[in-house]
Amino acid sequence: MILSVENLQKNFLQGGNKLEILKGVSFNLSSGKSAAIVGKSGSGKSTLLSLLAGIDRPNTGSINLEGINLIELDEKELTVKRAQEIGIIFQQFHLLPHLKAWENVSLALDILGIGNSKVEAHKALEKVGLSERAEHFPSELSGGEKQRVAIARAIVVKPRLLLADEPSGSLDEETGDEVMDLIFSLVNSDKMAMILVTHNKDLASRCHDQYVLEHGLLAQRNN
């Protein structure tokens, strides 16, 4: 079991009122498996993903990643764990405009102090079919190419868990399909576990498990 989430709760205070975003979310995810989380806008999907990524902290509950409870880690330990074990792909690419494609990809390796970061970045770009664009800046890339760079950045550290938040949402249908085919292929070949947040029912159906987040609760549904 790569990921085990138990009774995850998240509240916010707004104008003196407590908003319960997540009311006790629990699920498990194994190596090489994918899980889709669907739900209406504002249902808490992005909040859940932020908690799983260690970007935000829950009020209660546990997030065990390969036996380590992320909630118990301090900020420094959490940053290192996230960099080593978790890859994140967003709808928006979040590439640094002043860096070339390979430099954007190598950032995660540089943060971890891993040598040969340029070589590894080029290998990751080759995996996503962008070897010939390694020296280009984001402004010189199409939307689909930018997302491929973002995917390469997410997988370059060989993460155990991949979190994907509407990764094809800002792309046209054909390009989006190509990008998602690539992501599913990488998850399968690299034996990663993936959580995919999406509004697209067809994409969700490609995952091993599907969950619906509604009224702060997560329910599994049949494929």
C-alpha positions in Angstrom: 0.0 0.0 0.0 1.6 3.3 -1.1 -1.0 5.7 0.3 -3.5 5.3 3.2 -5.7 8.2 4.2 -7.8 7.9 7.4 -10.5 10.3 8.6 -9.1 13.4 7.0 -11.0 16.5 8.1 -10.4 20.1 7.0 -12.3 23.2 8.3 -12.0 26.9 7.6 -13.3 29.8 9.5 -15.2 32.4 7.5 -16.7 35.4 9.2 -16.8 33.6 12.5 -18.5 30.5 11.0 -16.8 27.1 10.6 -16.9 25.7 7.1 -16.4 21.9 7.0 -14.7 21.2 3.7 -13.7 17.6 4.3 -15.7 15.7 7.0 -13.7 12.5 7.3 -12.2 11.2 4.1 -10.6 7.8 4.0 -9.2 5.6 1.1 -6.2 3.5 0.1 -4.1 3.4 -3.0 -1.7 0.7 -4.2 1.4 0.8 -6.4 0.6 1.0 -10.1 -3.0 1.9 -9.4 -4.9 5.0 -10.3 -7.8 6.6 -8.6 -10.1 9.4 -10.0 -11.8 11.9 -7.8 -14.8 13.7 -9.3 -17.1 16.2 -7.8 -18.7 19.6 -8.4 -16.7 22.8 -8.3 -16.2 23.8 -4.7 -16.7 20.3 -3.4 -13.2 20.2 -1.9 -11.2 18.3 -4.5 -8.4 20.8 -4.8 -8.3 21.1 -1.0 -7.9 17.3 -0.7 -5.1 17.3 -3.3 -3.3 20.1 -1.4 -3.5 18.0 1.8 -2.2 14.9 0.1 0.7 16.9 -1.4 1.6 18.3 2.0 1.0 21.9 0.8 -1.8 22.3 3.4 -2.4 20.6 6.8 -5.7 18.9 7.9 -7.4 19.6 11.2 -7.5 15.9 12.0 -6.7 12.6 10.3 -3.7 10.8 8.9 -1.9 10.6 5.5 0.4 7.7 5.4 2.8 7.6 2.4 4.7 4.4 2.3 4.3 4.1 6.1 5.2 7.6 7.0 2.5 9.9 8.4 2.9 13.2 6.6 1.0 15.0 9.4 3.7 14.2 11.9 6.5 15.6 9.8 7.8 19.2 10.4 8.0 21.6 7.5 11.6 20.7 6.5 10.9 16.9 6.6 7.7 17.4 4.7 9.4 19.4 2.0 12.0 16.7 1.5 9.5 13.9 1.5 7.3 15.7 -1.0 10.3 16.4 -3.3 11.4 12.7 -3.1 8.1 10.9 -3.3 5.4 13.1 -4.8 5.0 14.4 -8.3 2.4 17.1 -9.0 0.8 18.1 -12.3 -1.5 21.1 -12.4 -4.0 22.4 -14.9 -1.9 25.5 -15.3 1.7 24.6 -16.2 3.5 26.8 -13.6 6.7 26.8 -15.6 9.3 29.5 -14.9 9.4 31.7 -18.0 13.1 32.6 -17.7 14.3 29.0 -17.6 14.6 26.6 -20.6 12.6 23.4 -20.7 15.3 21.2 -19.3 16.1 23.8 -16.5 12.4 23.8 -15.4 12.6 20.0 -15.3 15.9 19.9 -13.4 14.6 22.2 -10.6 13.3 19.3 -8.4 16.6 17.5 -8.7 18.6 20.6 -7.8 16.4 21.1 -4.7 17.3 17.6 -3.6 21.0 18.1 -4.4 21.0 15.3 -6.9 23.9 15.3 -9.3 23.7 15.0 -13.1 20.4 17.0 -13.0 20.8 18.1 -16.6 21.3 14.5 -17.8 18.3 13.3 -15.8 16.2 16.3 -17.0 17.0 15.4 -20.6 16.0 11.8 -20.0 12.6 12.9 -18.6 12.0 15.1 -21.5 12.8 12.2 -23.8 10.2 10.2 -22.0 7.5 12.8 -22.8 8.7 13.1 -26.4 10.3 16.6 -26.1 14.0 15.9 -26.5 14.3 18.4 -29.4 12.6 21.2 -27.3 14.9 21.0 -24.3 16.7 24.3 -25.0 13.5 26.2 -25.7 11.8 28.6 -23.3 8.2 28.2 -22.3 7.2 31.2 -24.5 8.4 29.1 -27.5 6.3 26.1 -26.7 2.7 25.2 -27.4 0.2 24.5 -24.6 0.6 20.7 -25.1 4.4 21.0 -25.0 4.3 23.1 -21.9 2.2 20.4 -20.2 4.6 17.8 -21.3 7.5 19.8 -19.7 5.4 20.0 -16.5 4.9 16.2 -16.7 8.6 15.6 -17.1 9.2 17.9 -14.1 6.8 15.8 -12.0 8.3 12.4 -13.0 12.0 13.3 -13.1 12.5 12.3 -9.4 10.7 9.0 -10.1 8.0 9.7 -7.5 5.9 6.9 -5.9 2.8 9.0 -6.0 1.6 11.3 -8.8 -1.1 13.9 -8.1 -2.8 15.3 -11.2 -5.2 18.2 -10.9 -7.2 18.6 -14.2 -4.0 18.2 -16.2 -5.8 18.4 -19.6 -8.3 21.1 -18.6 -6.6 24.0 -20.3 -5.8 22.1 -23.5 -7.9 21.4 -26.6 -9.5 18.0 -26.8 -7.0 16.3 -29.1 -4.0 17.6 -27.3 -5.6 16.8 -24.0 -6.2 13.2 -25.0 -2.6 12.9 -26.1 -1.3 14.3 -22.8 -3.6 12.0 -20.8 -2.5 8.9 -22.8 1.0 9.9 -22.0 0.3 10.2 -18.2 -1.5 6.9 -18.0 1.4 5.2 -20.0 4.0 6.6 -17.6 2.0 5.6 -14.5 1.8 2.1 -15.9 5.5 1.8 -17.0 7.0 3.4 -13.9 4.5 1.6 -11.5 3.5 4.9 -9.9 0.3 5.4 -8.0 -1.9 8.3 -9.3 -4.7 10.4 -8.0 -6.5 12.2 -10.8 -8.9 15.1 -10.1 -11.1 15.6 -13.1 -14.6 16.7 -14.2 -14.2 14.4 -17.2 -16.2 11.1 -16.7 -14.4 9.4 -19.6 -11.0 10.1 -18.0 -12.3 9.0 -14.6 -13.4 5.7 -16.1 -9.8 5.0 -17.2 -8.7 4.8 -13.6 -8.8 1.6 -11.5 -11.0 3.3 -8.9 -13.4 6.2 -8.9 -14.5 8.3 -6.0 -17.1 11.1 -5.8 -16.5 13.9 -3.3 -19.7 15.5 -2.2 -20.7 17.4 1.0 -17.3 16.8 2.4 -17.5 13.0 2.1 -15.8 10.6 -0.3 -17.7 7.7 -1.7 -16.4 5.0 -4.1 -18.4 4.3 -7.2 -18.3 1.4 -9.7 -16.4 1.8 -13.0 
